[in-house]
């Protein structure tokens, strides 16, 4: 990054990082209320059409969601950002067409995985880690803090799905100050307590979590 572009880029990075941090803090502070930034997820998943949910997941997996993401990105940005984005896309296309190896490597080992599996699994993680179906139906008798779940990852999840302990979402809500690399140990420690067992929704593997969501089962 040159000294000329740094003053223009760094404030935007700081602004976006700050917005993300504030949103996540609000999520913890107003968990599962209308003030929670993630609240629209529950409306979409548990009050929306199951068919629409399945179509959305398929669209993410095959790359249609990525196209929609870029269209919205271009619409909401300035003309300058749109032009630079289109130039970057054209440069990658020309690079691949001319057998320029770095361009091919970037396209097939970053863009394609992100546009398909990356967006799909991110969507699965978001809807899996909030509002388990059974708990949501019984939300009047369950503390709002427990309207989420811990997913105990399989070996496949460790390799291709979850990172930085995001699967221990209930544990992270119970102890938000604990760093991500200690969540696994913490979950194992508290899993034997009656307090945790009385409210915890634990699912073994993201494939089971996804099945619970799609089939509307606990």
C-alpha positions as MATLAB code, in Angstrom:
seq = 'XXXXXXXXXXXXXXXXXXXXXXXXXXXXXXXXXXXXXXXXXXXXXXXXXXXXXXXXXXXXXXXXXXXXXXXXXXXXXXXXXXXXXXXXXXXXXXXXXXXXXXXXXXXXXXXXXXXXXXXXXXXXXXXXXXXXXXXXXXXXXXXXXXXXXXXXXXXXXXXXXXXXXXXXXXXXXXXXXXXXXXXXXXXXXXXXXXXXXXXXXXXXXXXXXXXXXXXXXX';
ca = [
       0.000    0.000    0.000;
       1.515    3.293   -1.041;
       1.675    6.353    1.198;
      -0.685    8.104   -1.210;
      -3.518    5.596   -0.975;
      -3.076    4.782    2.731;
      -4.812    7.946    4.017;
      -7.837    7.160    1.845;
      -8.013    3.423    2.559;
      -7.181    3.194    6.255;
     -10.078    5.346    7.514;
     -12.517    3.148    5.566;
     -10.984   -0.021    7.041;
     -11.181    1.445   10.545;
     -14.758    2.576    9.921;
     -15.884   -0.857    8.692;
     -14.054   -2.653   11.510;
     -15.622   -0.340   14.070;
     -19.087   -0.897   12.587;
     -18.620   -4.668   12.744;
     -17.403   -4.484   16.342;
     -20.293   -2.248   17.393;
     -22.771   -4.575   15.715;
     -21.359   -7.585   17.534;
     -21.374   -5.760   20.873;
     -25.017   -4.841   20.284;
     -25.734   -8.490   19.491;
     -24.404   -9.475   22.909;
     -26.072   -6.607   24.734;
     -29.515   -7.041   23.181;
     -29.362  -10.756   22.495;
     -32.517  -12.125   20.868;
     -34.518   -8.916   21.153;
     -35.698   -6.598   18.400;
     -32.655   -4.408   19.097;
     -30.358   -7.326   18.273;
     -28.765   -6.723   14.820;
     -29.119  -10.461   14.145;
     -32.830  -10.522   14.972;
     -33.934  -10.474   11.295;
     -32.290  -13.893   10.989;
     -34.837  -15.484   13.301;
     -37.699  -13.893   11.410;
     -36.345  -15.164    8.109;
     -35.466  -18.681    9.289;
     -38.279  -19.534   11.670;
     -41.156  -17.488   10.331;
     -40.190  -17.645    6.685;
     -40.813  -20.356    4.134;
     -38.814  -23.557    4.421;
     -38.673  -23.700    0.637;
     -37.197  -20.205    0.517;
     -34.561  -21.208    3.070;
     -33.566  -24.245    0.998;
     -33.444  -22.172   -2.187;
     -31.280  -19.592   -0.432;
     -28.810  -22.239    0.731;
     -28.599  -23.778   -2.727;
     -28.108  -20.336   -4.280;
     -25.200  -19.705   -1.914;
     -23.642  -23.068   -2.692;
     -23.716  -22.681   -6.483;
     -22.517  -19.060   -6.530;
     -25.747  -17.189   -7.212;
     -25.539  -15.590   -3.785;
     -22.078  -14.300   -4.663;
     -23.427  -12.596   -7.777;
     -26.201  -10.981   -5.739;
     -23.614   -9.857   -3.197;
     -21.537   -8.142   -5.870;
     -24.555   -6.510   -7.506;
     -25.564   -5.004   -4.158;
     -21.965   -4.004   -3.504;
     -21.808   -2.124   -6.795;
     -25.199   -0.496   -6.325;
     -24.464    0.771   -2.839;
     -20.955    2.021   -3.563;
     -19.646    5.103   -5.279;
     -19.064    5.201   -9.020;
     -15.334    5.134   -8.368;
     -15.554    1.918   -6.372;
     -17.771    0.391   -9.051;
     -15.299    1.272  -11.802;
     -12.342   -0.090   -9.834;
     -14.257   -3.294   -9.110;
     -15.136   -3.824  -12.754;
     -11.522   -3.112  -13.760;
     -10.313   -5.705  -11.241;
     -12.761   -8.286  -12.587;
     -11.672   -7.550  -16.148;
      -7.999   -7.832  -15.154;
      -8.583  -11.272  -13.598;
     -10.504  -12.421  -16.674;
      -7.733  -11.232  -18.996;
      -5.126  -12.872  -16.786;
      -6.917  -16.209  -16.814;
      -7.530  -15.967  -20.561;
      -3.834  -15.318  -21.199;
      -2.797  -18.198  -18.891;
      -1.251  -15.854  -16.315;
      -0.773  -18.304  -13.444;
      -1.285  -15.910  -10.467;
      -4.633  -14.815  -11.911;
      -5.706  -18.426  -12.427;
      -4.551  -19.330   -8.932;
      -6.466  -16.427   -7.410;
      -9.638  -17.228   -9.323;
      -9.826  -20.963   -8.700;
      -8.326  -21.123   -5.208;
      -9.830  -18.000   -3.640;
     -12.701  -16.496   -5.633;
     -14.474  -19.762   -6.511;
     -14.218  -21.303   -3.009;
     -15.364  -18.051   -1.414;
     -18.229  -17.619   -3.912;
     -19.572  -21.129   -3.331;
     -18.606  -23.079   -0.224;
     -17.477  -19.988    1.682;
     -20.784  -18.132    1.463;
     -22.806  -21.320    1.895;
     -21.080  -22.428    5.068;
     -21.093  -18.915    6.485;
     -24.869  -18.865    6.052;
     -25.176  -22.299    7.669;
     -23.073  -21.197   10.634;
     -25.108  -18.039   11.175;
     -28.472  -19.787   11.167;
     -27.170  -22.805   13.106;
     -25.630  -20.842   15.941;
     -28.778  -18.883   16.736;
     -32.253  -19.777   17.818;
     -32.443  -23.585   17.814;
     -35.889  -24.557   16.590;
     -37.012  -26.357   19.726;
     -35.775  -23.622   22.032;
     -37.333  -20.926   19.887;
     -40.747  -22.590   20.172;
     -40.258  -22.739   23.962;
     -38.670  -19.301   24.290;
     -41.085  -18.151   26.994;
     -39.739  -20.804   29.356;
     -36.068  -20.611   28.370;
     -33.715  -17.722   29.228;
     -33.032  -15.529   26.188;
     -29.326  -16.096   26.677;
     -29.838  -19.744   25.790;
     -31.533  -19.085   22.452;
     -28.443  -20.289   20.680;
     -26.439  -23.482   20.564;
     -23.025  -25.052   20.831;
     -22.032  -27.246   17.897;
     -19.498  -29.954   18.696;
     -17.581  -30.199   15.425;
     -16.801  -33.361   13.527;
     -13.433  -33.846   11.840;
     -15.018  -32.520    8.637;
     -16.182  -29.410   10.472;
     -12.690  -28.817   11.836;
     -11.227  -28.965    8.339;
     -13.859  -27.222    6.227;
     -16.469  -25.462    8.350;
     -15.564  -23.896   11.645;
     -12.705  -21.679   12.734;
     -11.738  -19.727   15.844;
     -14.267  -21.478   18.046;
     -17.328  -19.910   16.411;
     -19.146  -23.199   16.864;
     -19.145  -22.685   20.644;
     -21.627  -19.867   20.327;
     -23.619  -20.476   23.491;
     -20.407  -20.742   25.494;
     -19.191  -17.504   23.959;
     -22.422  -15.747   24.928;
     -22.144  -17.042   28.476;
     -18.513  -15.890   28.755;
     -17.946  -13.199   26.072;
     -14.612  -12.128   27.544;
     -13.009  -15.543   26.963;
     -10.739  -15.576   23.875;
     -11.730  -17.800   20.979;
      -8.850  -20.238   21.430;
     -10.053  -21.099   24.953;
     -13.721  -21.704   24.128;
     -13.288  -25.403   23.414;
     -11.680  -26.010   26.801;
     -14.277  -23.846   28.531;
     -17.185  -25.679   26.919;
     -15.785  -28.999   28.071;
     -15.469  -27.687   31.616;
     -18.970  -26.271   31.907;
     -20.676  -29.099   29.977;
     -20.806  -31.206   33.136;
     -22.600  -28.557   35.203;
     -26.333  -28.665   35.856;
     -26.668  -24.971   35.001;
     -25.328  -25.550   31.503;
     -27.258  -28.742   30.904;
     -30.542  -27.148   31.953;
     -30.478  -24.623   29.105;
     -27.840  -25.750   26.606;
     -28.742  -26.874   23.121;
     -25.811  -28.959   21.903;
     -25.657  -30.406   18.410;
     -23.043  -32.882   17.210;
     -21.888  -31.700   13.806;
     -23.060  -28.951   11.460;
     -24.734  -31.505    9.227;
     -27.111  -32.338   12.091;
     -27.619  -28.668   12.890;
     -28.545  -28.021    9.276;
     -30.945  -30.973    9.295;
     -32.616  -29.625   12.438;
     -33.126  -26.264   10.800;
     -34.384  -27.491    7.449;
     -36.644  -30.168    8.962;
     -37.812  -27.812   11.731;
     -36.759  -30.254   14.405;
     -35.023  -29.756   17.684;
];
